[in-house]
Amino acid sequence: MDVAYKIYPEEFLNNEVVDNCLILNNRKLKKIRVMGRVDIVGEGECYLEGVLIKGNLEGVKEGDIIDVIGYPRNKFIEAEIIKRRDEKWLNLRKLEIELTRKYIEFAEPFIEDKEELKRKIIEIINKLESVKFDELKDMLPISEEELEEIINELIEIGEIFEPRPRVYKTL
């Protein structure tokens, strides 16, 4: 049985879903729990503060506050359980998230493959034109040692160069 990690709706919107797992704090969340106010209701789906929810929405209407336990999918949450709540639950959920956020560290770590990381590094450098090592380190979910190894490989194959120590540009 998977743990349903409590998240804010915007965390679903602002993070990637990879292999039906939400990637949050560099961890793979297979099951999530989100609460908020319903914006729009359609046939078998609704929008909860911008997040598309699909499932049995019997009795749910615009303006309702719902608590959804479900599975992240690309661009939506597949609801397993949907409960209607009242306004007080929103404040409680904020406290729950603050108190339980530390448990995300027990979720399976997300490790991108090396070629994907190389592509991301080149993309970042191209976008910013020039980037410092510490800036790259803050943008990527890998250790300093892994980043140094990948940067050295990119320099060796001629994809990037180092005009000044620990500053990188593409050719």
PyRosetta script that sets phi, psi and omega in degrees:
from pyrosetta import init, pose_from_sequence

init()
pose = pose_from_sequence("MDVAYKIYPEEFLNNEVVDNCLILNNRKLKKIRVMGRVDIVGEGECYLEGVLIKGNLEGVKEGDIIDVIGYPRNKFIEAEIIKRRDEKWLNLRKLEIELTRKYIEFAEPFIEDKEELKRKIIEIINKLESVKFDELKDMLPISEEELEEIINELIEIGEIFEPRPRVYKTL")
pose.set_psi(1, 130.6)
pose.set_omega(1, -179.3)
pose.set_phi(2, -87.4)
pose.set_psi(2, 145.0)
pose.set_omega(2, 175.2)
pose.set_phi(3, -77.1)
pose.set_psi(3, 137.1)
pose.set_omega(3, 175.4)
pose.set_phi(4, -93.7)
pose.set_psi(4, 105.5)
pose.set_omega(4, -178.3)
pose.set_phi(5, -79.2)
pose.set_psi(5, 132.1)
pose.set_omega(5, -179.4)
pose.set_phi(6, -79.0)
pose.set_psi(6, 128.7)
pose.set_omega(6, -179.7)
pose.set_phi(7, -136.6)
pose.set_psi(7, 164.1)
pose.set_omega(7, 172.4)
pose.set_phi(8, -84.2)
pose.set_psi(8, 150.0)
pose.set_omega(8, 178.1)
pose.set_phi(9, -53.9)
pose.set_psi(9, -40.7)
pose.set_omega(9, -178.2)
pose.set_phi(10, -65.8)
pose.set_psi(10, -23.9)
pose.set_omega(10, 177.2)
pose.set_phi(11, -68.5)
pose.set_psi(11, -34.0)
pose.set_omega(11, 175.4)
pose.set_phi(12, -67.1)
pose.set_psi(12, -43.5)
pose.set_omega(12, -177.5)
pose.set_phi(13, -68.2)
pose.set_psi(13, -32.4)
pose.set_omega(13, -172.5)
pose.set_phi(14, -97.3)
pose.set_psi(14, 4.3)
pose.set_omega(14, -179.4)
pose.set_phi(15, -127.1)
pose.set_psi(15, 162.9)
pose.set_omega(15, -176.3)
pose.set_phi(16, -84.4)
pose.set_psi(16, 149.8)
pose.set_omega(16, 168.5)
pose.set_phi(17, -109.9)
pose.set_psi(17, 121.2)
pose.set_omega(17, -179.6)
pose.set_phi(18, -127.0)
pose.set_psi(18, 127.7)
pose.set_omega(18, -178.9)
pose.set_phi(19, 50.3)
pose.set_psi(19, 46.1)
pose.set_omega(19, 179.6)
pose.set_phi(20, 57.7)
pose.set_psi(20, 33.0)
pose.set_omega(20, 174.6)
pose.set_phi(21, -130.7)
pose.set_psi(21, 133.4)
pose.set_omega(21, 173.9)
pose.set_phi(22, -78.1)
pose.set_psi(22, 129.0)
pose.set_omega(22, 179.1)
pose.set_phi(23, -94.1)
pose.set_psi(23, 111.3)
pose.set_omega(23, -178.5)
pose.set_phi(24, -134.5)
pose.set_psi(24, 127.8)
pose.set_omega(24, -177.0)
pose.set_phi(25, 52.3)
pose.set_psi(25, 38.6)
pose.set_omega(25, 178.8)
pose.set_phi(26, 62.2)
pose.set_psi(26, 29.6)
pose.set_omega(26, 177.7)
pose.set_phi(27, -126.3)
pose.set_psi(27, 150.5)
pose.set_omega(27, 180.0)
pose.set_phi(28, -95.1)
pose.set_psi(28, 114.0)
pose.set_omega(28, 178.4)
pose.set_phi(29, -102.7)
pose.set_psi(29, 111.8)
pose.set_omega(29, -177.0)
pose.set_phi(30, -81.3)
pose.set_psi(30, -26.6)
pose.set_omega(30, -178.3)
pose.set_phi(31, -137.2)
pose.set_psi(31, 136.7)
pose.set_omega(31, -177.2)
pose.set_phi(32, -132.5)
pose.set_psi(32, 162.7)
pose.set_omega(32, 178.0)
pose.set_phi(33, -132.3)
pose.set_psi(33, 124.0)
pose.set_omega(33, -175.5)
pose.set_phi(34, -133.9)
pose.set_psi(34, 144.3)
pose.set_omega(34, -179.7)
pose.set_phi(35, -133.0)
pose.set_psi(35, 143.3)
pose.set_omega(35, 176.9)
pose.set_phi(36, 178.2)
pose.set_psi(36, -175.7)
pose.set_omega(36, -178.4)
pose.set_phi(37, -90.0)
pose.set_psi(37, 135.7)
pose.set_omega(37, -179.8)
pose.set_phi(38, -75.8)
pose.set_psi(38, 126.9)
pose.set_omega(38, 179.1)
pose.set_phi(39, -88.5)
pose.set_psi(39, -50.8)
pose.set_omega(39, -173.7)
pose.set_phi(40, -138.8)
pose.set_psi(40, 139.8)
pose.set_omega(40, 176.5)
pose.set_phi(41, -119.3)
pose.set_psi(41, 132.2)
pose.set_omega(41, 176.3)
pose.set_phi(42, -127.9)
pose.set_psi(42, -169.0)
pose.set_omega(42, 179.6)
pose.set_phi(43, -72.2)
pose.set_psi(43, 105.4)
pose.set_omega(43, 177.8)
pose.set_phi(44, 73.1)
pose.set_psi(44, 10.9)
pose.set_omega(44, 178.4)
pose.set_phi(45, -153.8)
pose.set_psi(45, 158.4)
pose.set_omega(45, 175.3)
pose.set_phi(46, -151.3)
pose.set_psi(46, 167.8)
pose.set_omega(46, 174.3)
pose.set_phi(47, -110.8)
pose.set_psi(47, 123.9)
pose.set_omega(47, 178.1)
pose.set_phi(48, -109.0)
pose.set_psi(48, 102.5)
pose.set_omega(48, -178.4)
pose.set_phi(49, 48.8)
pose.set_psi(49, 43.2)
pose.set_omega(49, 176.8)
pose.set_phi(50, 92.7)
pose.set_psi(50, -10.4)
pose.set_omega(50, -178.7)
pose.set_phi(51, -94.9)
pose.set_psi(51, 126.5)
pose.set_omega(51, 178.4)
pose.set_phi(52, -76.4)
pose.set_psi(52, 124.9)
pose.set_omega(52, 178.4)
pose.set_phi(53, -115.5)
pose.set_psi(53, 130.4)
pose.set_omega(53, 176.9)
pose.set_phi(54, -118.6)
pose.set_psi(54, 134.7)
pose.set_omega(54, 179.2)
pose.set_phi(55, 158.8)
pose.set_psi(55, -164.1)
pose.set_omega(55, -179.8)
pose.set_phi(56, -79.1)
pose.set_psi(56, 104.8)
pose.set_omega(56, -175.8)
pose.set_phi(57, -106.2)
pose.set_psi(57, 27.5)
pose.set_omega(57, -178.3)
pose.set_phi(58, -54.1)
pose.set_psi(58, 124.0)
pose.set_omega(58, 178.3)
pose.set_phi(59, 84.6)
pose.set_psi(59, -5.4)
pose.set_omega(59, -179.3)
pose.set_phi(60, -85.2)
pose.set_psi(60, 133.9)
pose.set_omega(60, 178.0)
pose.set_phi(61, -134.4)
pose.set_psi(61, 166.3)
pose.set_omega(61, -179.8)
pose.set_phi(62, -55.8)
pose.set_psi(62, 137.6)
pose.set_omega(62, 179.6)
pose.set_phi(63, 93.3)
pose.set_psi(63, -16.9)
pose.set_omega(63, 178.0)
pose.set_phi(64, -66.4)
pose.set_psi(64, 151.9)
pose.set_omega(64, 170.9)
pose.set_phi(65, -100.7)
pose.set_psi(65, 124.4)
pose.set_omega(65, 179.6)
pose.set_phi(66, -124.6)
pose.set_psi(66, 151.4)
pose.set_omega(66, 177.1)
pose.set_phi(67, -113.0)
pose.set_psi(67, 119.0)
pose.set_omega(67, -173.8)
pose.set_phi(68, -116.8)
pose.set_psi(68, 128.3)
pose.set_omega(68, 170.7)
pose.set_phi(69, -110.5)
pose.set_psi(69, 125.6)
pose.set_omega(69, -177.1)
pose.set_phi(70, -168.4)
pose.set_psi(70, -168.6)
pose.set_omega(70, -173.5)
pose.set_phi(71, -113.8)
pose.set_psi(71, 128.8)
pose.set_omega(71, 178.3)
pose.set_phi(72, -67.5)
pose.set_psi(72, 134.4)
pose.set_omega(72, 173.9)
pose.set_phi(73, -128.4)
pose.set_psi(73, 169.9)
pose.set_omega(73, 179.7)
pose.set_phi(74, -63.6)
pose.set_psi(74, 110.3)
pose.set_omega(74, 175.9)
pose.set_phi(75, 80.8)
pose.set_psi(75, -0.6)
pose.set_omega(75, 177.7)
pose.set_phi(76, -156.2)
pose.set_psi(76, 170.5)
pose.set_omega(76, 174.8)
pose.set_phi(77, -112.4)
pose.set_psi(77, 126.6)
pose.set_omega(77, 175.7)
pose.set_phi(78, -86.6)
pose.set_psi(78, 106.4)
pose.set_omega(78, -172.9)
pose.set_phi(79, -74.7)
pose.set_psi(79, 133.4)
pose.set_omega(79, 172.9)
pose.set_phi(80, -98.3)
pose.set_psi(80, -42.7)
pose.set_omega(80, 179.4)
pose.set_phi(81, -134.5)
pose.set_psi(81, 134.7)
pose.set_omega(81, 175.1)
pose.set_phi(82, -129.8)
pose.set_psi(82, 124.1)
pose.set_omega(82, 178.1)
pose.set_phi(83, -123.9)
pose.set_psi(83, 137.0)
pose.set_omega(83, 174.0)
pose.set_phi(84, -80.9)
pose.set_psi(84, 140.6)
pose.set_omega(84, -178.5)
pose.set_phi(85, -130.8)
pose.set_psi(85, 173.6)
pose.set_omega(85, 174.4)
pose.set_phi(86, -109.2)
pose.set_psi(86, 176.8)
pose.set_omega(86, -173.6)
pose.set_phi(87, -54.1)
pose.set_psi(87, -36.7)
pose.set_omega(87, -177.2)
pose.set_phi(88, -60.1)
pose.set_psi(88, -30.3)
pose.set_omega(88, -178.5)
pose.set_phi(89, -65.2)
pose.set_psi(89, -28.3)
pose.set_omega(89, -179.9)
pose.set_phi(90, -63.6)
pose.set_psi(90, -42.8)
pose.set_omega(90, 177.8)
pose.set_phi(91, -67.1)
pose.set_psi(91, -39.5)
pose.set_omega(91, 177.8)
pose.set_phi(92, -62.3)
pose.set_psi(92, -41.8)
pose.set_omega(92, -179.0)
pose.set_phi(93, -62.1)
pose.set_psi(93, -38.6)
pose.set_omega(93, 177.6)
pose.set_phi(94, -59.0)
pose.set_psi(94, -44.9)
pose.set_omega(94, 178.3)
pose.set_phi(95, -64.5)
pose.set_psi(95, -42.7)
pose.set_omega(95, 179.0)
pose.set_phi(96, -59.2)
pose.set_psi(96, -44.1)
pose.set_omega(96, -179.2)
pose.set_phi(97, -64.0)
pose.set_psi(97, -44.5)
pose.set_omega(97, 178.1)
pose.set_phi(98, -58.4)
pose.set_psi(98, -43.9)
pose.set_omega(98, -175.8)
pose.set_phi(99, -77.4)
pose.set_psi(99, -28.7)
pose.set_omega(99, -175.2)
pose.set_phi(100, -104.6)
pose.set_psi(100, -2.0)
pose.set_omega(100, -176.5)
pose.set_phi(101, -57.3)
pose.set_psi(101, -32.5)
pose.set_omega(101, -178.3)
pose.set_phi(102, -60.9)
pose.set_psi(102, -22.8)
pose.set_omega(102, -177.7)
pose.set_phi(103, -74.6)
pose.set_psi(103, -13.2)
pose.set_omega(103, 176.5)
pose.set_phi(104, -60.7)
pose.set_psi(104, -27.9)
pose.set_omega(104, 179.9)
pose.set_phi(105, -60.2)
pose.set_psi(105, -18.6)
pose.set_omega(105, 179.2)
pose.set_phi(106, -86.0)
pose.set_psi(106, -9.6)
pose.set_omega(106, 177.1)
pose.set_phi(107, -72.3)
pose.set_psi(107, 159.1)
pose.set_omega(107, -179.3)
pose.set_phi(108, -60.9)
pose.set_psi(108, 132.1)
pose.set_omega(108, 179.0)
pose.set_phi(109, -67.3)
pose.set_psi(109, 149.2)
pose.set_omega(109, 176.4)
pose.set_phi(110, -100.4)
pose.set_psi(110, 122.8)
pose.set_omega(110, -179.9)
pose.set_phi(111, -123.7)
pose.set_psi(111, 116.4)
pose.set_omega(111, 178.1)
pose.set_phi(112, -77.3)
pose.set_psi(112, 152.7)
pose.set_omega(112, 177.8)
pose.set_phi(113, -75.3)
pose.set_psi(113, 155.5)
pose.set_omega(113, -171.2)
pose.set_phi(114, -60.9)
pose.set_psi(114, -40.5)
pose.set_omega(114, -179.2)
pose.set_phi(115, -65.3)
pose.set_psi(115, -37.2)
pose.set_omega(115, 177.6)
pose.set_phi(116, -65.7)
pose.set_psi(116, -39.5)
pose.set_omega(116, 177.6)
pose.set_phi(117, -64.9)
pose.set_psi(117, -40.9)
pose.set_omega(117, 177.1)
pose.set_phi(118, -59.7)
pose.set_psi(118, -45.3)
pose.set_omega(118, 179.7)
pose.set_phi(119, -60.9)
pose.set_psi(119, -42.9)
pose.set_omega(119, 179.7)
pose.set_phi(120, -64.1)
pose.set_psi(120, -41.3)
pose.set_omega(120, -180.0)
pose.set_phi(121, -62.8)
pose.set_psi(121, -45.7)
pose.set_omega(121, 179.1)
pose.set_phi(122, -62.6)
pose.set_psi(122, -41.3)
pose.set_omega(122, 179.2)
pose.set_phi(123, -61.7)
pose.set_psi(123, -43.7)
pose.set_omega(123, 179.3)
pose.set_phi(124, -63.6)
pose.set_psi(124, -46.2)
pose.set_omega(124, -179.0)
pose.set_phi(125, -63.5)
pose.set_psi(125, -42.6)
pose.set_omega(125, 178.0)
pose.set_phi(126, -60.7)
pose.set_psi(126, -43.5)
pose.set_omega(126, -177.4)
pose.set_phi(127, -65.6)
pose.set_psi(127, -42.7)
pose.set_omega(127, -176.9)
pose.set_phi(128, -91.5)
pose.set_psi(128, -8.5)
pose.set_omega(128, -178.4)
pose.set_phi(129, 72.0)
pose.set_psi(129, -35.8)
pose.set_omega(129, 178.6)
pose.set_phi(130, -153.6)
pose.set_psi(130, 138.6)
pose.set_omega(130, -178.1)
pose.set_phi(131, -144.0)
pose.set_psi(131, 141.9)
pose.set_omega(131, 177.6)
pose.set_phi(132, -86.0)
pose.set_psi(132, 154.0)
pose.set_omega(132, -179.3)
pose.set_phi(133, -55.3)
pose.set_psi(133, -46.7)
pose.set_omega(133, -177.5)
pose.set_phi(134, -63.5)
pose.set_psi(134, -33.3)
pose.set_omega(134, 176.8)
pose.set_phi(135, -66.6)
pose.set_psi(135, -43.7)
pose.set_omega(135, 177.6)
pose.set_phi(136, -61.9)
pose.set_psi(136, -42.8)
pose.set_omega(136, -178.8)
pose.set_phi(137, -59.4)
pose.set_psi(137, -38.8)
pose.set_omega(137, -179.8)
pose.set_phi(138, -72.8)
pose.set_psi(138, -22.5)
pose.set_omega(138, -176.8)
pose.set_phi(139, -90.9)
pose.set_psi(139, -16.5)
pose.set_omega(139, -172.7)
pose.set_phi(140, -117.4)
pose.set_psi(140, 146.4)
pose.set_omega(140, -176.9)
pose.set_phi(141, -87.6)
pose.set_psi(141, 47.6)
pose.set_omega(141, -179.4)
pose.set_phi(142, -134.2)
pose.set_psi(142, 165.8)
pose.set_omega(142, -179.4)
pose.set_phi(143, -74.3)
pose.set_psi(143, 163.2)
pose.set_omega(143, 178.7)
pose.set_phi(144, -60.2)
pose.set_psi(144, -40.1)
pose.set_omega(144, -179.6)
pose.set_phi(145, -64.1)
pose.set_psi(145, -43.3)
pose.set_omega(145, 178.6)
pose.set_phi(146, -63.6)
pose.set_psi(146, -41.3)
pose.set_omega(146, 179.3)
pose.set_phi(147, -63.3)
pose.set_psi(147, -44.3)
pose.set_omega(147, 178.3)
pose.set_phi(148, -59.7)
pose.set_psi(148, -42.1)
pose.set_omega(148, 179.9)
pose.set_phi(149, -62.4)
pose.set_psi(149, -45.8)
pose.set_omega(149, -178.8)
pose.set_phi(150, -67.5)
pose.set_psi(150, -41.8)
pose.set_omega(150, 178.2)
pose.set_phi(151, -61.3)
pose.set_psi(151, -43.8)
pose.set_omega(151, 178.5)
pose.set_phi(152, -61.1)
pose.set_psi(152, -39.6)
pose.set_omega(152, 177.5)
pose.set_phi(153, -64.0)
pose.set_psi(153, -42.3)
pose.set_omega(153, 179.9)
pose.set_phi(154, -65.6)
pose.set_psi(154, -36.0)
pose.set_omega(154, 176.4)
pose.set_phi(155, -67.0)
pose.set_psi(155, -44.8)
pose.set_omega(155, -179.4)
pose.set_phi(156, -59.8)
pose.set_psi(156, -39.5)
pose.set_omega(156, -178.3)
pose.set_phi(157, -88.6)
pose.set_psi(157, 1.5)
pose.set_omega(157, 173.5)
pose.set_phi(158, 82.3)
pose.set_psi(158, 17.3)
pose.set_omega(158, 178.5)
pose.set_phi(159, -78.2)
pose.set_psi(159, -35.0)
pose.set_omega(159, -179.9)
pose.set_phi(160, -135.9)
pose.set_psi(160, 165.8)
pose.set_omega(160, 173.9)
pose.set_phi(161, -139.1)
pose.set_psi(161, 169.4)
pose.set_omega(161, -174.7)
pose.set_phi(162, -119.5)
pose.set_psi(162, 90.8)
pose.set_omega(162, -177.9)
pose.set_phi(163, -66.7)
pose.set_psi(163, -31.3)
pose.set_omega(163, 175.5)
pose.set_phi(164, -135.6)
pose.set_psi(164, 158.5)
pose.set_omega(164, 179.9)
pose.set_phi(165, -53.9)
pose.set_psi(165, 126.5)
pose.set_omega(165, 176.1)
pose.set_phi(166, 62.2)
pose.set_psi(166, 26.3)
pose.set_omega(166, 173.1)
pose.set_phi(167, -125.9)
pose.set_psi(167, 133.0)
pose.set_omega(167, -172.0)
pose.set_phi(168, -125.8)
pose.set_psi(168, 145.2)
pose.set_omega(168, 176.3)
pose.set_phi(169, -138.3)
pose.set_psi(169, 159.3)
pose.set_omega(169, 174.8)
pose.set_phi(170, -91.7)
pose.set_psi(170, 158.5)
pose.set_omega(170, 179.6)
pose.set_phi(171, -78.1)
pose.dump_pdb("model.pdb")
